[in-house]
Amino acid sequence: MIEDKIKECVRRSGHPRPGSRILVAMSGGKDSFAVAFGLKRLEVGTGGR
């Protein structure tokens, strides 16, 4: 599910460069950063890795 949102954000932002950070809005009201084309790497703003 999260990966689908990331892909959607990549489409909306106009295909950013690989390795660039994109902001993914989560349904819980929290924002997560995802590395473009590295969809498995997620950094949640609520701490943790």
VOGU-3710 file (C-alpha; in Angstrom, 3 decimals, decimal comma):
1> miedkikecv> 0,000/0,000/0,000  2,704/2,468/0,976  4,675/1,677/-2,160  1,613/2,496/-4,263  1,360/5,893/-2,579  5,053/6,507/-3,221  4,682/5,615/-6,885  1,682/7,914/-7,111  3,673/10,753/-5,533  6,520/10,117/-7,970
11> rrsghprpgs> 4,047/10,439/-10,838  2,574/13,649/-9,452  5,958/15,237/-8,779  7,070/14,617/-12,349  9,459/11,686/-11,899  12,212/13,050/-9,613  15,803/11,899/-9,980  16,783/8,531/-8,484  17,931/9,032/-4,904  15,964/12,232/-4,408
21> rilvamsggk> 13,613/12,467/-1,464  9,874/12,702/-1,987  7,248/13,445/0,612  4,552/10,836/1,087  1,428/11,864/2,970  0,197/9,070/5,191  -3,457/8,556/6,044  -2,644/8,874/9,749  -1,657/12,502/9,296  2,047/11,715/9,548
31> dsfavafglk> 4,496/12,471/6,772  7,058/9,965/5,574  10,025/10,561/3,333  10,808/8,016/0,684  13,841/7,825/-1,543  12,719/7,867/-5,151  13,300/4,534/-6,901  14,382/3,091/-3,535  10,857/2,466/-2,341  11,877/0,115/0,461
41> rlevgtggr> 13,786/2,853/2,282  11,341/4,825/4,388  12,086/7,405/7,039  9,173/8,108/9,338  9,144/11,498/11,033  8,062/9,969/14,342  11,544/8,672/15,134  12,843/5,164/14,715  14,647/3,920/11,657
//
